[in-house]
């Protein structure tokens, strides 16, 4: 099964073990084929009356349908595209800006990637009050009672990550949504770290806005922003002056989406559905969820093996919980090695042709909260379902050599 899975991806046969997947996954071969097909057969602008233009438009619509399936949106019109999740959230903040008034409150967290923080922080210049919901330093979990204490009748928006790109822990978004909505506020969820590993269901989550990056979920370098249709209609246009509130998606996609990259997005949904098995008689959404169940099962095995190794060495400090209750911990593991700079660990792994990464990963708020501001931050190993147990063994063997001789003598 794993050999068949790996056969779907480019980049896995280059002699490197790729464990930097939270930074960007490998792209599906079928996605690359769709990009090439678009270049060959429909490389024109949409909006024309001629057949090729209509074909280009059909590719774009198919991409919206596929991503609506991916997040279980009610309709394709709830899907917007951008160059990255940072850009998508920046677009959303711009579209919402005039709906905020001086004294209105936005709640951010101490665990978010800057993509879902900086764009909202900038609204302070318009009189918006920013509050911070902080996680527990010991457990790295968020207390829902702390959120309730921060809410007021002036709260307009709460921003949270579905899962941390450092800690790997999944947040209870559905419960958070209920609390946020109880005061009439909206919820914006960063699903970048979550979407490659688990099925997203925006309806079950009751998220008002949800974003993820296709290039971290087996696709090309673009992003997907979901919004409830009635809320998207309320956004101000961030594009040409002649686009009004009803003009979705045009008012929220400056310069139009990247046609060739979005043309590849249906390949992601098709691939995930295929993981349900060749004899599956399920509908597309059920098949996609079953495919993610298979991904979860395999990734749990990879994660368990990695954590078992890291937890046995007194020189290693794992950042965040080691528990994986109900598969709520993703295969994203951050750690530090006592008295060894994080870069040094990664350079040692480079010699073994194992690709991992060090730093703060645009999640500086986490490091400030945990008071980790030395030795280059942390080392991050981020696994994907196309990684193997044998690759984890090769990683742990290589790490053992670093632990035995940190100076690489």
Wavefront OBJ file of the C-alpha trace (Angstrom):
o trace
v 0.000 0.000 0.000
v 2.727 2.507 0.948
v 4.628 1.825 -2.303
v 1.446 2.532 -4.242
v 0.902 5.759 -2.311
v 4.475 6.923 -2.906
v 4.070 6.210 -6.599
v 1.551 9.068 -6.816
v 4.130 11.720 -5.911
v 7.080 13.369 -7.545
v 10.121 14.079 -5.450
v 10.227 10.927 -3.352
v 12.832 9.213 -5.521
v 15.543 11.888 -5.339
v 17.584 10.183 -2.643
v 16.239 12.397 0.147
v 13.978 11.548 3.068
v 11.495 14.401 3.073
v 10.323 15.264 6.585
v 9.692 18.984 6.152
v 6.139 18.468 4.944
v 4.527 21.114 7.143
v 6.580 23.591 5.154
v 5.316 22.142 1.899
v 4.271 18.675 0.804
v 5.120 16.906 -2.412
v 2.738 17.460 -5.309
v 0.684 14.708 -6.893
v 1.765 13.527 -10.322
v -1.869 13.776 -11.413
v -1.884 17.422 -10.326
v 1.169 18.183 -12.450
v -0.516 16.444 -15.382
v -3.555 18.684 -14.985
v -1.352 21.776 -14.971
v 0.316 20.635 -18.177
v -3.052 19.809 -19.711
v -4.271 23.325 -18.971
v -1.185 24.824 -20.608
v -1.686 22.632 -23.654
v -5.441 22.918 -24.116
v -6.957 25.943 -22.391
v -4.274 28.561 -21.790
v -6.522 31.569 -22.361
v -8.393 34.071 -20.201
v -11.808 33.158 -18.926
v -14.805 35.422 -19.463
v -14.810 35.229 -23.256
v -17.587 33.964 -25.485
v -15.368 31.530 -27.389
v -15.080 27.842 -26.542
v -11.517 27.845 -25.233
v -12.336 30.624 -22.782
v -15.350 28.685 -21.590
v -13.095 25.662 -21.152
v -10.751 27.717 -18.974
v -13.749 28.840 -16.942
v -14.837 25.210 -16.554
v -11.424 24.303 -15.123
v -11.755 27.066 -12.547
v -15.265 25.988 -11.603
v -14.143 22.363 -11.243
v -11.456 23.575 -8.844
v -14.072 25.333 -6.700
v -16.217 22.209 -6.700
v -13.260 20.037 -5.685
v -12.252 22.316 -2.825
v -15.876 22.579 -1.698
v -15.770 18.789 -1.448
v -12.439 18.976 0.368
v -13.851 21.135 3.187
v -17.511 20.042 2.861
v -18.757 23.501 1.925
v -22.410 23.844 1.027
v -21.673 25.316 -2.395
v -18.686 26.035 -4.675
v -19.361 29.772 -4.439
v -18.072 29.608 -0.863
v -14.557 28.895 -2.147
v -12.069 31.688 -2.900
v -8.502 31.340 -4.154
v -5.293 33.229 -3.379
v -1.557 32.777 -3.778
v -1.037 31.647 -0.173
v -2.928 31.413 3.106
v -1.173 34.571 4.261
v -2.509 36.375 1.188
v -5.981 34.865 1.600
v -6.279 36.007 5.212
v -4.899 39.414 4.286
v -7.600 39.662 1.626
v -10.237 38.677 4.162
v -9.022 41.279 6.662
v -9.149 43.923 3.942
v -12.663 42.906 2.943
v -13.813 43.087 6.567
v -11.985 46.254 7.596
v -14.856 48.707 7.154
v -17.155 46.489 9.207
v -15.055 47.168 12.319
v -15.498 50.305 14.397
v -13.327 51.850 17.128
v -13.714 49.805 20.299
v -14.636 46.576 18.506
v -12.635 43.610 19.734
v -10.746 40.812 17.979
v -9.353 37.878 19.944
v -6.137 36.282 18.715
v -4.196 33.463 20.366
v -0.666 32.983 21.618
v -0.396 29.887 19.433
v -1.202 31.150 15.981
v 0.954 31.387 12.907
v 1.417 35.036 11.984
v -0.766 34.555 8.895
v -3.828 34.544 11.151
v -2.554 37.257 13.462
v -0.618 40.064 11.797
v -3.384 40.947 9.320
v -5.789 41.391 12.236
v -3.246 43.138 14.446
v -2.980 45.854 11.825
v -6.603 46.825 12.414
v -5.481 48.445 15.680
v -4.726 51.581 13.661
v -8.477 51.857 13.034
v -9.293 51.639 16.738
v -9.881 47.885 16.949
v -8.906 46.369 20.312
v -6.825 43.198 20.136
v -7.032 40.658 22.961
v -4.930 37.518 23.370
v -6.154 34.075 24.394
v -3.092 32.296 25.804
v -2.464 28.574 26.042
v -1.346 26.835 29.224
v 2.451 26.750 29.326
v 2.516 23.282 30.899
v -0.017 21.484 28.706
v 0.141 23.838 25.663
v -3.651 23.517 25.544
v -6.245 26.288 25.522
v -8.765 26.578 28.353
v -12.234 27.350 26.994
v -13.111 29.172 30.201
v -10.291 31.611 29.460
v -11.910 32.332 26.100
v -15.281 32.938 27.743
v -13.661 35.430 30.111
v -12.239 37.384 27.163
v -15.515 37.620 25.246
v -17.725 40.683 25.525
v -20.544 42.360 23.665
v -17.838 44.157 21.667
v -16.196 40.969 20.409
v -16.529 40.755 16.626
v -14.023 38.093 15.614
v -12.014 35.254 17.152
v -9.060 33.754 15.276
v -7.724 30.288 16.039
v -5.633 27.583 14.379
v -7.226 24.187 13.836
v -3.858 22.647 14.676
v -0.509 24.142 15.580
v 2.323 24.034 13.052
v 4.716 23.669 16.009
v 2.879 21.726 18.705
v 0.883 19.458 16.393
v -2.107 19.537 18.721
v -5.644 19.862 17.350
v -7.965 22.428 18.900
v -11.690 21.769 19.595
v -12.937 24.129 16.890
v -16.595 23.089 17.117
v -16.752 23.875 20.824
v -14.916 27.132 20.259
v -17.370 28.075 17.502
v -20.345 27.559 19.829
v -18.804 29.808 22.466
v -17.860 32.490 19.941
v -21.258 32.483 18.277
v -23.013 32.782 21.643
v -21.961 36.452 21.750
v -22.643 37.061 18.058
v -18.978 37.022 17.014
v -17.443 35.214 14.033
v -14.702 32.567 13.936
v -11.758 32.520 11.522
v -9.839 29.231 11.458
v -6.345 28.614 10.119
v -6.404 25.027 8.874
v -3.028 25.005 7.141
v -1.419 22.448 9.477
v -4.607 20.380 9.810
v -5.881 19.964 6.245
v -3.115 17.650 4.939
v -3.793 15.128 7.712
v -7.491 15.069 8.555
v -10.787 15.629 6.751
v -12.059 19.195 7.155
v -15.810 19.650 7.624
v -16.633 23.334 7.853
v -20.310 22.609 8.331
v -19.724 20.348 11.318
v -17.176 22.811 12.699
v -19.524 25.759 12.068
v -16.498 27.845 11.088
v -17.334 31.187 9.523
v -14.045 31.380 7.630
v -11.495 28.616 7.063
v -8.212 28.718 5.164
v -5.603 26.180 4.074
v -2.684 25.985 1.657
v -2.907 23.589 -1.282
v 0.866 23.332 -1.493
v 0.935 21.798 1.972
v -1.871 19.393 1.020
v -0.348 17.674 -2.037
v -1.098 20.431 -4.516
v 0.536 23.504 -6.087
v 1.450 26.821 -4.504
v -1.954 28.432 -3.965
v -4.491 28.592 -1.151
v -8.160 28.070 -0.445
v -10.361 30.373 1.615
v -13.812 29.172 2.630
v -16.452 31.519 3.930
v -20.140 31.109 4.647
v -21.887 32.450 1.588
v -23.932 35.061 3.392
v -20.792 36.363 5.088
v -18.800 36.512 1.864
v -21.569 38.625 0.331
v -21.103 41.150 3.135
v -17.408 41.679 2.378
v -16.317 44.874 0.679
v -14.609 44.519 -2.665
v -10.817 44.560 -2.509
v -10.542 44.613 -6.294
v -11.694 47.031 -9.014
v -14.073 49.809 -7.960
v -16.866 48.523 -10.189
v -17.166 45.263 -8.255
v -19.848 45.499 -5.585
v -20.773 43.277 -2.671
v -22.766 40.765 -4.799
v -19.844 40.213 -7.181
v -18.442 36.955 -5.869
v -15.825 35.662 -6.385
v -14.393 38.520 -8.457
v -14.400 41.152 -5.705
v -12.155 38.940 -3.534
v -9.724 37.559 -6.116
v -7.525 40.460 -7.287
v -5.933 39.755 -10.639
v -7.960 36.532 -10.876
v -6.777 33.170 -9.531
v -3.784 31.419 -11.020
v -5.612 29.407 -13.685
v -2.990 26.738 -14.291
v -2.433 25.988 -10.594
v -6.096 25.921 -9.634
v -6.694 23.605 -12.591
v -4.717 20.965 -10.700
v -6.784 21.105 -7.496
v -9.373 18.456 -8.447
v -6.507 15.945 -8.460
v -6.147 16.363 -4.675
v -9.754 15.442 -3.933
v -9.703 12.577 -6.417
v -6.545 11.153 -4.886
v -7.890 11.353 -1.330
v -11.098 9.623 -2.417
v -9.053 6.884 -4.093
v -7.474 5.998 -0.743
v -10.856 4.603 0.300
v -10.056 1.632 -1.951
v -10.776 0.609 -5.539
v -13.985 -1.225 -4.667
v -15.454 1.646 -2.691
v -19.091 2.308 -3.509
v -19.211 5.336 -1.241
v -20.167 8.826 -2.298
v -17.327 11.283 -2.866
v -17.449 12.910 0.560
v -17.680 9.582 2.386
v -14.811 8.227 0.286
v -12.687 11.291 1.063
v -13.300 10.860 4.785
v -12.428 7.162 4.566
v -9.256 8.085 2.694
v -8.286 10.396 5.520
v -9.003 7.599 7.999
v -6.358 5.535 6.207
v -3.954 8.486 6.331
v -4.577 8.922 10.064
v -3.947 5.257 10.805
v -0.608 5.256 8.988
v 0.522 8.596 10.385
v -0.316 7.511 13.931
v 2.173 4.672 13.507
v 4.874 7.025 12.242
v 4.238 9.485 15.063
v 4.254 6.803 17.746
v 7.599 5.470 16.561
v 9.185 8.927 16.446
v 7.885 10.014 19.855
v 8.993 6.727 21.410
v 12.557 7.453 20.315
v 12.649 11.131 21.249
v 11.114 10.560 24.685
v 13.844 8.087 25.709
v 16.706 10.575 25.465
v 17.233 12.920 28.426
v 19.020 15.418 26.169
v 15.891 15.884 24.061
v 13.033 18.150 25.080
v 9.834 17.568 23.120
v 7.824 20.775 22.819
v 4.175 20.058 23.548
v 2.315 16.939 24.510
v 3.506 13.432 23.689
v -0.025 12.065 23.966
v -2.125 11.308 20.917
v -5.583 10.788 22.353
v -8.249 10.078 19.732
v -5.722 10.922 17.003
v -5.823 14.592 18.011
v -2.063 15.019 17.628
v -0.707 15.431 14.128
v 2.684 14.041 13.004
v 4.361 17.406 13.540
v 7.010 17.161 16.252
v 9.115 20.002 17.627
v 12.047 19.366 19.925
v 15.301 20.798 21.274
v 18.599 19.097 22.029
v 20.317 20.262 25.204
v 23.254 22.579 24.518
v 22.994 22.050 20.744
v 21.883 24.798 18.364
v 18.853 23.739 16.309
v 20.642 24.567 13.060
v 23.459 22.212 13.985
v 20.997 19.317 14.291
v 19.566 20.028 10.842
v 22.987 20.402 9.246
v 23.895 16.990 10.658
v 20.719 15.528 9.124
v 21.608 17.114 5.773
v 24.653 14.873 5.664
v 22.310 11.884 5.901
v 20.073 13.392 3.177
v 17.221 13.803 5.644
v 15.274 17.022 5.128
v 13.984 18.624 8.321
v 13.956 22.269 9.439
v 14.833 24.553 12.334
v 13.647 27.982 13.466
v 10.406 29.571 14.671
v 8.251 28.933 11.603
v 6.391 32.263 11.722
v 4.841 31.163 15.021
v 6.821 33.552 17.218
v 3.958 33.975 19.668
v 4.379 30.350 20.748
v 8.067 30.886 21.434
v 7.410 34.062 23.386
v 4.809 32.240 25.457
v 7.196 29.349 26.170
v 10.203 31.660 26.555
v 12.153 29.838 23.872
v 14.307 32.468 22.257
v 17.745 30.886 22.152
v 19.605 28.159 20.262
v 17.761 28.896 17.031
v 14.302 27.964 18.286
v 13.369 24.336 17.671
v 13.951 21.439 15.319
v 10.777 20.369 13.531
v 10.094 16.989 11.990
v 6.845 17.023 10.022
v 5.738 13.730 8.535
v 3.235 12.947 5.810
v 1.369 9.778 4.933
v 3.877 8.962 2.191
v 6.681 8.701 4.740
v 7.582 5.192 5.897
v 8.485 3.485 9.156
v 11.861 2.682 7.620
v 12.443 6.396 7.001
v 11.637 7.146 10.643
v 14.177 4.486 11.635
v 16.804 6.161 9.443
v 15.994 9.510 11.055
v 16.297 8.181 14.593
v 19.566 6.423 13.747
v 20.934 9.688 12.362
v 19.726 11.631 15.394
v 21.421 9.113 17.656
v 24.746 10.001 16.067
v 24.128 13.666 16.886
v 23.291 12.816 20.485
v 26.454 10.777 20.827
v 28.660 13.442 19.237
v 26.944 16.860 19.161
v 30.044 18.520 17.718
v 30.169 16.113 14.785
v 33.751 15.017 15.464
l 1 2 3 4 5 6 7 8 9 10 11 12 13 14 15 16 17 18 19 20 21 22 23 24 25 26 27 28 29 30 31 32 33 34 35 36 37 38 39 40 41 42 43 44 45 46 47 48 49 50 51 52 53 54 55 56 57 58 59 60 61 62 63 64 65 66 67 68 69 70 71 72 73 74 75 76 77 78 79 80 81 82 83 84 85 86 87 88 89 90 91 92 93 94 95 96 97 98 99 100 101 102 103 104 105 106 107 108 109 110 111 112 113 114 115 116 117 118 119 120 121 122 123 124 125 126 127 128 129 130 131 132 133 134 135 136 137 138 139 140 141 142 143 144 145 146 147 148 149 150 151 152 153 154 155 156 157 158 159 160 161 162 163 164 165 166 167 168 169 170 171 172 173 174 175 176 177 178 179 180 181 182 183 184 185 186 187 188 189 190 191 192 193 194 195 196 197 198 199 200 201 202 203 204 205 206 207 208 209 210 211 212 213 214 215 216 217 218 219 220 221 222 223 224 225 226 227 228 229 230 231 232 233 234 235 236 237 238 239 240 241 242 243 244 245 246 247 248 249 250 251 252 253 254 255 256 257 258 259 260 261 262 263 264 265 266 267 268 269 270 271 272 273 274 275 276 277 278 279 280 281 282 283 284 285 286 287 288 289 290 291 292 293 294 295 296 297 298 299 300 301 302 303 304 305 306 307 308 309 310 311 312 313 314 315 316 317 318 319 320 321 322 323 324 325 326 327 328 329 330 331 332 333 334 335 336 337 338 339 340 341 342 343 344 345 346 347 348 349 350 351 352 353 354 355 356 357 358 359 360 361 362 363 364 365 366 367 368 369 370 371 372 373 374 375 376 377 378 379 380 381 382 383 384 385 386 387 388 389 390 391 392 393 394 395 396 397 398 399 400 401 402 403 404 405 406 407 408 409
